[in-house]
Amino acid sequence: MKTLYLAWQDPEDRRWLPVGRLSFDGHVYRFVYTKGAKKSPRFVPFGAMRDLHVMYESAVLFPLFANRLLSKTRPEYRDFLAWLDVPEHAAEPLVLLALTEGMRATDTLMVFPYPEKSSDGKYHVRFFSHGLRYVLPAVVQFIDECLHPPAPLFLMLDSQNPHDPSAVALRTADPALLVGYCPRFLTADVRHLLQTVPATIHVAVEHVNSDAPLQLRLLCSLIADWPDNFQPCSDALYETLA
């Protein structure tokens, strides 16, 4: 995990905009604003990083992101890593932020990873199912008691969703139950994969955490061929300002 994007939700029109990019080369963290930060007149730069056209560098993780990680001193930290299916030696900040999206209650910020081609040339992402608080309690019970890795999951376009016409739902095979949604940051990629390499897409249950909060309950993986000339996060809003 080398690069993450930071999205901000406009409090007036509720749009999510990519406003920054965080990267780490193994020694130095770098943060730079993207063109999405200029898309809304209501966006305010973060903390001391006031200049939208400067690349900020630090030997330690910027507080904006560090404050979104669970402290290692918390008693539930080992459970937290187990929910993410991340061994302690691999619990690097960008890995944890990518899986948890760095979100806090009543937050308007979300962190998401820049998809990178795997060593075998595949598109491979891990994510938690979204929207489980909106499904029936019986569905959550089914997830806890009946879903086991590596049970297959299937993608469904939810174009009539009144909250997000780009939404992509997740369903089980038998019985066919809606068990949440792909994260918003993945929907553009997933729709492109469904159009170009649908037969190669494999979504599966990777972990079920019956003792975790709903946002960390169902960990999924998606693997597909990487389409020719495919470029994630190619919209102009992702271009850096510095």
SEZADREN-174171 format. One record per residue: residue in three letters; z, y, x of N, C-alpha, C in turn. Coordinates in steps of 0.001 Angstrom, whole numbers, plus 500000, padded with zeros to 6 digits. Layout:
! SEZADREN-174171
ALA / Z / Y / X / Z / Y / X / Z / Y / X
...
This chain:
! SEZADREN-174171
MET / 500000 / 498816 / 500850 / 500000 / 500000 / 500000 / 500000 / 501238 / 500888
LYS / 498907 / 502008 / 500853 / 498764 / 503153 / 501736 / 498670 / 504487 / 500999
THR / 498186 / 504463 / 499759 / 497927 / 505703 / 499042 / 498365 / 505599 / 497591
LEU / 499079 / 506632 / 497133 / 499477 / 506750 / 495745 / 499018 / 508096 / 495205
TYR / 498774 / 508144 / 493916 / 498505 / 509414 / 493252 / 499687 / 509770 / 492361
LEU / 499876 / 511063 / 492165 / 500930 / 511566 / 491299 / 500281 / 512238 / 490092
ALA / 500633 / 511774 / 488899 / 500109 / 512363 / 487670 / 501208 / 513154 / 486985
TRP / 500805 / 514234 / 486335 / 501719 / 515129 / 485623 / 501235 / 515289 / 484196
GLN / 502158 / 515284 / 483247 / 501786 / 515428 / 481841 / 501980 / 516866 / 481385
ASP / 500910 / 517452 / 480893 / 500960 / 518813 / 480384 / 501848 / 518829 / 479132
PRO / 502882 / 519667 / 479108 / 503810 / 519647 / 477964 / 503194 / 520144 / 476668
GLU / 502065 / 520847 / 476738 / 501467 / 521398 / 475526 / 500412 / 520475 / 474930
ASP / 499425 / 520080 / 475730 / 498357 / 519235 / 475171 / 498553 / 517753 / 475471
ARG / 499620 / 517402 / 476222 / 500033 / 516020 / 476501 / 499060 / 515260 / 477383
ARG / 498119 / 515958 / 477995 / 497203 / 515290 / 478928 / 497939 / 514877 / 480193
TRP / 497524 / 513723 / 480748 / 497992 / 513322 / 482072 / 496929 / 513718 / 483088
LEU / 497335 / 514481 / 484102 / 496405 / 514957 / 485117 / 496848 / 514498 / 486502
PRO / 495910 / 514001 / 487326 / 496273 / 513684 / 488720 / 496437 / 514987 / 489498
VAL / 497644 / 515253 / 489962 / 497916 / 516549 / 490607 / 498225 / 516433 / 492095
GLY / 498410 / 515223 / 492613 / 498740 / 515091 / 494028 / 498455 / 513699 / 494550
ARG / 498377 / 513603 / 495871 / 498139 / 512322 / 496535 / 499140 / 512151 / 497669
LEU / 499796 / 511007 / 497699 / 500758 / 510664 / 498746 / 500193 / 509522 / 499574
SER / 500239 / 509658 / 500894 / 499762 / 508584 / 501762 / 500760 / 508356 / 502891
PHE / 500686 / 507186 / 503493 / 501573 / 506821 / 504601 / 500788 / 505977 / 505585
ASP / 500770 / 506379 / 506853 / 500009 / 505656 / 507867 / 500875 / 504748 / 508721
GLY / 502114 / 504528 / 508306 / 503046 / 503730 / 509084 / 504017 / 504574 / 509882
HIS / 503720 / 505852 / 510008 / 504576 / 506762 / 510777 / 504857 / 508058 / 510029
VAL / 503853 / 508595 / 509370 / 503962 / 509912 / 508751 / 503553 / 509835 / 507281
TYR / 504370 / 510454 / 506422 / 504016 / 510631 / 505024 / 503259 / 511943 / 504883
ARG / 502218 / 511926 / 504064 / 501430 / 513132 / 503820 / 501246 / 513310 / 502315
PHE / 501461 / 514556 / 501882 / 501245 / 514889 / 500466 / 500287 / 516064 / 500370
VAL / 499324 / 515935 / 499465 / 498354 / 517000 / 499259 / 498069 / 517104 / 497763
TYR / 497898 / 518326 / 497293 / 497555 / 518526 / 495885 / 496076 / 518202 / 495647
THR / 495786 / 517797 / 494408 / 494405 / 517502 / 494028 / 493929 / 518542 / 493018
LYS / 492649 / 518482 / 492703 / 492062 / 519479 / 491809 / 492648 / 519431 / 490403
GLY / 493261 / 518311 / 490055 / 493919 / 518228 / 488756 / 495042 / 519240 / 488603
ALA / 495633 / 519659 / 489742 / 496730 / 520623 / 489701 / 496263 / 521997 / 489222
LYS / 494962 / 522253 / 489289 / 494417 / 523541 / 488842 / 493831 / 523466 / 487435
LYS / 493935 / 522297 / 486807 / 493304 / 522098 / 485508 / 494130 / 522718 / 484376
SER / 495438 / 522879 / 484595 / 496302 / 523434 / 483554 / 497021 / 524675 / 484071
PRO / 497038 / 525757 / 483309 / 497768 / 526958 / 483728 / 499276 / 526766 / 483688
ARG / 499732 / 525655 / 483107 / 501169 / 525408 / 482992 / 501732 / 524597 / 484149
PHE / 500864 / 524139 / 485047 / 501359 / 523341 / 486173 / 502065 / 524232 / 487195
VAL / 503226 / 523782 / 487652 / 504015 / 524509 / 488654 / 504194 / 523603 / 489870
PRO / 503898 / 524078 / 491090 / 504060 / 523246 / 492291 / 505493 / 522747 / 492444
PHE / 505643 / 521691 / 493236 / 506929 / 521013 / 493362 / 507766 / 521578 / 494516
GLY / 509011 / 521946 / 494192 / 509980 / 522324 / 495212 / 509467 / 523338 / 496206
ALA / 509615 / 522994 / 497500 / 509189 / 523888 / 498571 / 507700 / 523784 / 498859
MET / 507030 / 522848 / 498205 / 505590 / 522661 / 498439 / 504812 / 523582 / 497496
ARG / 504855 / 524864 / 497783 / 504331 / 525871 / 496868 / 502829 / 526104 / 496995
ASP / 502309 / 525903 / 498189 / 500896 / 526204 / 498437 / 500037 / 524993 / 498075
LEU / 499139 / 525177 / 497131 / 498303 / 524069 / 496676 / 497265 / 523651 / 497708
HIS / 497038 / 524474 / 498709 / 495949 / 524220 / 499653 / 496442 / 523787 / 501034
VAL / 497674 / 523311 / 501112 / 498268 / 522872 / 502381 / 498531 / 521375 / 502323
MET / 498321 / 520676 / 503448 / 498734 / 519276 / 503552 / 500139 / 519249 / 504132
TYR / 501057 / 518633 / 503417 / 502451 / 518558 / 503849 / 502688 / 517218 / 504535
GLU / 503404 / 517258 / 505665 / 503679 / 516061 / 506444 / 505176 / 515918 / 506683
SER / 505636 / 514656 / 506732 / 507055 / 514393 / 506943 / 507240 / 512994 / 507516
ALA / 508249 / 512865 / 508388 / 508568 / 511549 / 508949 / 509347 / 510704 / 507952
VAL / 509923 / 511346 / 506936 / 510655 / 510618 / 505891 / 509996 / 510923 / 504548
LEU / 510242 / 510074 / 503572 / 509631 / 510232 / 502263 / 510090 / 511536 / 501614
PHE / 509155 / 512276 / 501054 / 509468 / 513543 / 500408 / 510483 / 513323 / 499283
PRO / 511448 / 514249 / 499100 / 512459 / 514088 / 498044 / 511867 / 513873 / 496663
LEU / 510725 / 514496 / 496380 / 510066 / 514331 / 495087 / 509867 / 512859 / 494752
PHE / 509579 / 512041 / 495772 / 509339 / 510611 / 495572 / 510587 / 509784 / 495870
ALA / 511353 / 510164 / 496888 / 512549 / 509402 / 497253 / 513551 / 509365 / 496104
ASN / 513620 / 510449 / 495334 / 514557 / 510511 / 494215 / 514144 / 509599 / 493063
ARG / 512957 / 509014 / 493154 / 512476 / 508121 / 492110 / 512648 / 506647 / 492474
LEU / 513309 / 506394 / 493580 / 513581 / 505031 / 494017 / 515040 / 504678 / 493759
LEU / 515280 / 503450 / 493346 / 516648 / 502988 / 493157 / 517323 / 502861 / 494516
SER / 518508 / 503424 / 494640 / 519232 / 503374 / 495909 / 519585 / 501936 / 496280
LYS / 519465 / 501626 / 497565 / 519814 / 500288 / 498051 / 521300 / 499991 / 497895
THR / 522108 / 501028 / 497709 / 523552 / 500833 / 497558 / 523952 / 500488 / 496125
ARG / 522999 / 500610 / 495184 / 523327 / 500293 / 493801 / 523533 / 498788 / 493638
PRO / 524517 / 498364 / 492857 / 524808 / 496930 / 492725 / 523647 / 496130 / 492134
GLU / 522778 / 496792 / 491360 / 521669 / 496073 / 490730 / 520404 / 496052 / 491587
TYR / 520513 / 496511 / 492857 / 519311 / 496639 / 493689 / 518630 / 495297 / 493918
ARG / 519390 / 494247 / 494199 / 518774 / 492934 / 494438 / 518116 / 492401 / 493165
ASP / 518753 / 492630 / 492016 / 518115 / 492243 / 490747 / 516814 / 493018 / 490556
PHE / 516848 / 494290 / 490911 / 515675 / 495148 / 490781 / 514502 / 494587 / 491585
LEU / 514750 / 494178 / 492830 / 513688 / 493602 / 493655 / 513197 / 492284 / 493065
ALA / 514110 / 491509 / 492490 / 513711 / 490242 / 491871 / 512809 / 490502 / 490668
TRP / 513118 / 491533 / 489884 / 512274 / 491877 / 488736 / 510867 / 492244 / 489186
LEU / 510781 / 492940 / 490318 / 509479 / 493354 / 490835 / 508770 / 492233 / 491576
ASP / 509492 / 491126 / 491840 / 508956 / 490018 / 492620 / 508541 / 490494 / 494011
VAL / 509412 / 491316 / 494605 / 509179 / 491862 / 495944 / 510325 / 491413 / 496846
PRO / 510048 / 490663 / 497933 / 511124 / 490277 / 498853 / 511686 / 491506 / 499556
GLU / 512935 / 491410 / 499978 / 513615 / 492574 / 500547 / 512903 / 493116 / 501780
HIS / 512326 / 492231 / 502599 / 511662 / 492695 / 503821 / 510359 / 493449 / 503522
ALA / 509845 / 493286 / 502303 / 508589 / 493954 / 501936 / 508815 / 495138 / 501003
ALA / 510081 / 495512 / 500802 / 510409 / 496562 / 499835 / 510190 / 497951 / 500425
GLU / 508937 / 498231 / 500747 / 508596 / 499553 / 501278 / 508501 / 500553 / 500131
PRO / 508812 / 501827 / 500389 / 508840 / 502824 / 499312 / 507567 / 502881 / 498482
LEU / 506397 / 502873 / 499122 / 505159 / 503003 / 498353 / 504892 / 501767 / 497496
VAL / 505336 / 500602 / 497957 / 505181 / 499371 / 497172 / 506030 / 499451 / 495908
LEU / 507281 / 499897 / 496055 / 508180 / 499993 / 494907 / 507712 / 501069 / 493933
LEU / 507274 / 502194 / 494459 / 506793 / 503264 / 493595 / 505550 / 502837 / 492820
ALA / 504674 / 502080 / 493467 / 503442 / 501646 / 492810 / 503736 / 500739 / 491618
LEU / 504738 / 499891 / 491734 / 505058 / 498958 / 490656 / 505857 / 499612 / 489535
THR / 506801 / 500471 / 489890 / 507659 / 501087 / 488876 / 507055 / 502362 / 488321
GLU / 506012 / 502880 / 488985 / 505345 / 504133 / 488622 / 506254 / 505340 / 488806
GLY / 507421 / 505137 / 489411 / 508312 / 506248 / 489727 / 508778 / 507026 / 488520
MET / 508721 / 506422 / 487348 / 509033 / 507160 / 486123 / 510516 / 507096 / 485805
ARG / 511006 / 508212 / 485266 / 512379 / 508294 / 484793 / 512362 / 508713 / 483321
ALA / 513486 / 508492 / 482640 / 513559 / 508832 / 481218 / 513211 / 510298 / 480996
THR / 512481 / 510563 / 479918 / 512042 / 511918 / 479540 / 511338 / 512611 / 480696
ASP / 510562 / 511866 / 481456 / 509883 / 512406 / 482633 / 508444 / 512788 / 482298
THR / 507921 / 513722 / 483068 / 506522 / 514120 / 482900 / 505706 / 513801 / 484147
LEU / 506234 / 512936 / 485009 / 505539 / 512553 / 486228 / 505374 / 511043 / 486271
MET / 504271 / 510585 / 486847 / 503996 / 509157 / 486986 / 503271 / 508929 / 488304
VAL / 503686 / 507931 / 489029 / 503056 / 507556 / 490292 / 502215 / 506309 / 490064
PHE / 501029 / 506279 / 490651 / 500205 / 505074 / 490521 / 499390 / 504853 / 491792
PRO / 499084 / 503599 / 492109 / 498416 / 503285 / 493371 / 496913 / 503508 / 493316
TYR / 496361 / 503828 / 494462 / 494908 / 503854 / 494619 / 494453 / 502423 / 494883
PRO / 493654 / 501828 / 493998 / 493241 / 500434 / 494192 / 492414 / 500271 / 495470
GLU / 492772 / 499288 / 496251 / 492046 / 499001 / 497486 / 491501 / 497586 / 497438
LYS / 490330 / 497392 / 497986 / 489715 / 496066 / 498004 / 490561 / 495122 / 498859
SER / 490865 / 493946 / 498329 / 491674 / 492980 / 499068 / 490866 / 492361 / 500206
SER / 491541 / 491605 / 501056 / 490882 / 491025 / 502228 / 489767 / 490053 / 501845
ASP / 489856 / 489494 / 500631 / 488798 / 488577 / 500171 / 487768 / 489291 / 499299
GLY / 487785 / 490628 / 499321 / 486774 / 491394 / 498613 / 486997 / 491515 / 497120
LYS / 488235 / 491303 / 496673 / 488534 / 491327 / 495238 / 489230 / 492632 / 494836
TYR / 489150 / 492917 / 493543 / 489978 / 493950 / 492929 / 491242 / 493243 / 492468
HIS / 492402 / 493647 / 492997 / 493646 / 492949 / 492686 / 494753 / 493969 / 492493
VAL / 495339 / 493974 / 491298 / 496453 / 494873 / 491018 / 497561 / 494104 / 490308
ARG / 498797 / 494568 / 490518 / 499960 / 494040 / 489810 / 500553 / 495189 / 489007
PHE / 500988 / 494906 / 487785 / 501501 / 495974 / 486942 / 502416 / 495393 / 485873
PHE / 503277 / 496243 / 485340 / 504128 / 495851 / 484229 / 503454 / 496236 / 482915
SER / 503562 / 495361 / 481939 / 503022 / 495651 / 480611 / 503713 / 496874 / 480023
HIS / 502909 / 497774 / 479464 / 503434 / 498992 / 478856 / 503566 / 498812 / 477340
GLY / 504404 / 499649 / 476736 / 504476 / 499738 / 475284 / 505248 / 498639 / 474589
LEU / 506065 / 497885 / 475311 / 506792 / 496788 / 474658 / 507830 / 497301 / 473673
ARG / 508242 / 498552 / 473803 / 509211 / 499078 / 472842 / 508588 / 499272 / 471460
TYR / 507261 / 499193 / 471374 / 506588 / 499383 / 470094 / 506238 / 498064 / 469400
VAL / 506417 / 496934 / 470078 / 506075 / 495654 / 469446 / 507279 / 495116 / 468698
LEU / 507043 / 494139 / 467832 / 508117 / 493559 / 467043 / 509110 / 492817 / 467935
PRO / 510395 / 492808 / 467559 / 511395 / 492064 / 468344 / 511012 / 490598 / 468544
ALA / 510328 / 490011 / 467563 / 509924 / 488606 / 467691 / 508937 / 488420 / 468843
VAL / 508114 / 489441 / 469117 / 507161 / 489351 / 470224 / 507902 / 489400 / 471552
VAL / 508887 / 490283 / 471648 / 509696 / 490342 / 472869 / 510413 / 489010 / 473086
GLN / 510916 / 488418 / 472012 / 511570 / 487114 / 472116 / 510578 / 486057 / 472599
PHE / 509347 / 486114 / 472090 / 508311 / 485166 / 472529 / 508051 / 485342 / 474030
ILE / 507970 / 486578 / 474490 / 507750 / 486831 / 475916 / 508880 / 486213 / 476737
ASP / 510110 / 486460 / 476311 / 511278 / 485982 / 477057 / 511367 / 484463 / 477096
GLU / 511019 / 483823 / 475989 / 511289 / 482394 / 475867 / 510071 / 481504 / 476061
CYS / 508878 / 482042 / 475842 / 507700 / 481172 / 475811 / 506636 / 481498 / 476859
LEU / 506659 / 482669 / 477424 / 505663 / 483027 / 478437 / 506172 / 482645 / 479820
HIS / 505364 / 481881 / 480528 / 505754 / 481454 / 481875 / 504559 / 481625 / 482808
PRO / 504812 / 482011 / 484050 / 503707 / 482103 / 485017 / 503080 / 480729 / 485230
PRO / 501778 / 480637 / 485418 / 500789 / 481724 / 485393 / 500004 / 481744 / 484081
ALA / 500681 / 481902 / 482971 / 500000 / 481895 / 481671 / 498912 / 482958 / 481645
PRO / 497732 / 482636 / 481127 / 496643 / 483621 / 481087 / 496890 / 484673 / 480020
LEU / 496417 / 485878 / 480298 / 496419 / 486957 / 479325 / 494991 / 487470 / 479179
PHE / 494714 / 488128 / 478065 / 493359 / 488580 / 477791 / 493365 / 490059 / 477441
LEU / 492279 / 490734 / 477790 / 492158 / 492175 / 477610 / 491450 / 492483 / 476296
MET / 491934 / 493498 / 475595 / 491312 / 493937 / 474351 / 491200 / 495454 / 474357
LEU / 489990 / 495962 / 474172 / 489804 / 497399 / 474059 / 490389 / 497871 / 472716
ASP / 491167 / 498940 / 472785 / 491833 / 499458 / 471590 / 491327 / 500871 / 471304
SER / 490029 / 500974 / 471043 / 489377 / 502274 / 470924 / 489827 / 503074 / 469712
GLN / 490443 / 502422 / 468728 / 490933 / 503136 / 467551 / 492402 / 503515 / 467673
ASN / 492949 / 503343 / 468853 / 494342 / 503733 / 469093 / 494460 / 505249 / 468935
PRO / 495276 / 505739 / 467987 / 495343 / 507178 / 467735 / 495973 / 507972 / 468880
HIS / 496747 / 507297 / 469737 / 497416 / 507980 / 470840 / 496584 / 507972 / 472120
ASP / 495731 / 506944 / 472269 / 494911 / 506835 / 473475 / 493695 / 505963 / 473182
PRO / 492554 / 506574 / 472866 / 491348 / 505796 / 472553 / 490847 / 504944 / 473723
SER / 491334 / 505226 / 474942 / 490935 / 504429 / 476102 / 491851 / 503236 / 476342
ALA / 492837 / 503052 / 475502 / 493849 / 502024 / 475721 / 493233 / 500628 / 475807
VAL / 493840 / 499787 / 476657 / 493444 / 498386 / 476798 / 494684 / 497534 / 476555
ALA / 494642 / 496723 / 475498 / 495787 / 495897 / 475129 / 495745 / 494557 / 475854
LEU / 496898 / 493915 / 475895 / 497050 / 492578 / 476472 / 497440 / 491614 / 475362
ARG / 496785 / 490460 / 475323 / 497169 / 489456 / 474330 / 497312 / 488098 / 474982
THR / 498058 / 487245 / 474317 / 498213 / 485866 / 474762 / 497090 / 485011 / 474181
ALA / 497065 / 483731 / 474582 / 495994 / 482838 / 474131 / 496336 / 482184 / 472793
ASP / 497407 / 481424 / 472762 / 497752 / 480672 / 471563 / 499279 / 480553 / 471478
PRO / 499883 / 481241 / 470512 / 499278 / 482099 / 469490 / 498780 / 483415 / 470097
ALA / 497819 / 484029 / 469428 / 497264 / 485289 / 469911 / 498194 / 486425 / 469499
LEU / 498964 / 486922 / 470453 / 499918 / 487991 / 470199 / 499660 / 489147 / 471148
LEU / 499769 / 490364 / 470638 / 499676 / 491533 / 471491 / 501000 / 491693 / 472221
VAL / 500935 / 491667 / 473549 / 502160 / 491725 / 474356 / 502160 / 492959 / 475260
GLY / 501656 / 494069 / 474714 / 501696 / 495328 / 475440 / 500321 / 495809 / 475842
TYR / 500316 / 496735 / 476795 / 499090 / 497404 / 477219 / 499022 / 497518 / 478734
CYS / 497808 / 497625 / 479230 / 497628 / 497984 / 480636 / 498120 / 499414 / 480851
PRO / 498656 / 499725 / 482022 / 499057 / 501103 / 482293 / 497873 / 502051 / 482148
ARG / 498163 / 503261 / 481753 / 497118 / 504257 / 481512 / 496237 / 504464 / 482743
PHE / 496836 / 504446 / 483939 / 496056 / 504720 / 485145 / 495035 / 503630 / 485449
LEU / 495167 / 502455 / 484814 / 494245 / 501352 / 485074 / 493085 / 501283 / 484091
THR / 493185 / 501982 / 482975 / 492238 / 501731 / 481891 / 490792 / 502041 / 482263
ALA / 490562 / 503100 / 483040 / 489179 / 503418 / 483424 / 488600 / 502294 / 484275
ASP / 489395 / 501785 / 485244 / 488939 / 500684 / 486085 / 488685 / 499428 / 485260
VAL / 489631 / 499098 / 484376 / 489518 / 497875 / 483589 / 488287 / 497922 / 482691
ARG / 488038 / 499047 / 482074 / 486850 / 499163 / 481232 / 485573 / 499010 / 482058
HIS / 485583 / 499537 / 483279 / 484413 / 499384 / 484146 / 484232 / 497916 / 484534
LEU / 485335 / 497235 / 484848 / 485247 / 495818 / 485199 / 484731 / 494993 / 484021
LEU / 485172 / 495326 / 482823 / 484712 / 494603 / 481637 / 483219 / 494800 / 481390
GLN / 482694 / 495924 / 481808 / 481269 / 496205 / 481629 / 480406 / 495568 / 482712
THR / 480967 / 495415 / 483923 / 480140 / 495005 / 485058 / 480394 / 493566 / 485524
VAL / 481650 / 493122 / 485543 / 481943 / 491774 / 486057 / 482919 / 491045 / 485132
PRO / 482654 / 491014 / 483826 / 483636 / 490467 / 482875 / 484014 / 489014 / 483136
ALA / 483059 / 488216 / 483581 / 483332 / 486792 / 483768 / 484277 / 486518 / 484929
THR / 484465 / 487489 / 485809 / 485314 / 487271 / 486991 / 486739 / 487756 / 486786
ILE / 487034 / 488358 / 485641 / 488361 / 488943 / 485417 / 489360 / 487858 / 485032
HIS / 490470 / 487842 / 485736 / 491551 / 486901 / 485434 / 492864 / 487676 / 485400
VAL / 493474 / 487716 / 484218 / 494776 / 488363 / 484040 / 495794 / 487268 / 483762
ALA / 496949 / 487358 / 484392 / 497939 / 486298 / 484229 / 499353 / 486867 / 484276
VAL / 500256 / 486129 / 483670 / 501685 / 486443 / 483771 / 502135 / 486104 / 485189
GLU / 502770 / 487049 / 485838 / 503284 / 486791 / 487186 / 504790 / 486604 / 487194
HIS / 505484 / 487287 / 486287 / 506948 / 487191 / 486246 / 507429 / 487660 / 484883
VAL / 508407 / 486989 / 484320 / 509065 / 487441 / 483092 / 510536 / 487661 / 483412
ASN / 511008 / 488891 / 483172 / 512383 / 489269 / 483504 / 513155 / 489507 / 482210
SER / 513718 / 488439 / 481651 / 514377 / 488557 / 480351 / 515637 / 489405 / 480409
ASP / 516175 / 489633 / 481619 / 517396 / 490433 / 481757 / 517104 / 491862 / 482189
ALA / 515836 / 492241 / 482236 / 515449 / 493568 / 482725 / 515175 / 494508 / 481547
PRO / 515183 / 495825 / 481801 / 514735 / 496766 / 480767 / 513303 / 496448 / 480360
LEU / 512905 / 496876 / 479158 / 511586 / 496514 / 478635 / 510455 / 496962 / 479550
GLN / 510612 / 498115 / 480220 / 509522 / 498592 / 481074 / 509336 / 497734 / 482321
LEU / 510298 / 496832 / 482593 / 510192 / 495922 / 483732 / 510252 / 494464 / 483269
ARG / 509870 / 494217 / 482021 / 510044 / 492889 / 481445 / 508921 / 491925 / 481816
LEU / 507668 / 492376 / 481695 / 506524 / 491474 / 481857 / 505631 / 491953 / 482997
LEU / 505712 / 491270 / 484130 / 504900 / 491603 / 485301 / 503605 / 490788 / 485256
CYS / 502483 / 491484 / 485382 / 501167 / 490848 / 485269 / 500349 / 491078 / 486533
SER / 499338 / 490262 / 486701 / 498387 / 490470 / 487796 / 496976 / 490413 / 487227
LEU / 496106 / 491200 / 487824 / 494696 / 491217 / 487425 / 493855 / 491075 / 488681
ILE / 492967 / 490095 / 488660 / 492054 / 489860 / 489789 / 490633 / 489802 / 489239
ALA / 489720 / 490465 / 489942 / 488305 / 490444 / 489536 / 487449 / 490690 / 490759
ASP / 486168 / 490362 / 490659 / 485236 / 490749 / 491713 / 485165 / 492271 / 491790
TRP / 484961 / 492773 / 492991 / 484801 / 494211 / 493183 / 483334 / 494559 / 492939
PRO / 483032 / 495331 / 491880 / 481619 / 495603 / 491564 / 480915 / 496376 / 492673
ASP / 479626 / 496195 / 492759 / 478826 / 496942 / 493724 / 478945 / 498435 / 493448
ASN / 479085 / 499188 / 494523 / 479136 / 500657 / 494444 / 480294 / 501173 / 493596
PHE / 481318 / 500356 / 493425 / 482476 / 500772 / 492630 / 483398 / 501637 / 493461
GLN / 483818 / 502771 / 492909 / 484715 / 503685 / 493607 / 485830 / 504111 / 492651
PRO / 487049 / 503582 / 492829 / 488152 / 503996 / 491945 / 488485 / 505477 / 492152
CYS / 489091 / 506063 / 491154 / 489570 / 507449 / 491242 / 488484 / 508383 / 491759
SER / 487295 / 508262 / 491189 / 486148 / 509028 / 491671 / 485949 / 510344 / 490918
ASP / 486736 / 510573 / 489853 / 486626 / 511822 / 489111 / 486954 / 513014 / 490014
ALA / 486350 / 514148 / 489742 / 486563 / 515346 / 490572 / 488020 / 515775 / 490598
LEU / 488793 / 515428 / 489558 / 490188 / 515832 / 489522 / 491011 / 515194 / 490644
TYR / 490506 / 514091 / 491224 / 491212 / 513413 / 492305 / 490901 / 514009 / 493680
GLU / 489926 / 514887 / 493757 / 489577 / 515482 / 495047 / 490722 / 516373 / 495535
THR / 490977 / 516320 / 496837 / 492096 / 517078 / 497387 / 491729 / 518549 / 497570
LEU / 492747 / 519398 / 497497 / 492543 / 520840 / 497653 / 492675 / 521290 / 499101
ALA / 493483 / 520600 / 499878 / 493667 / 520984 / 501294 / 492435 / 520616 / 502099
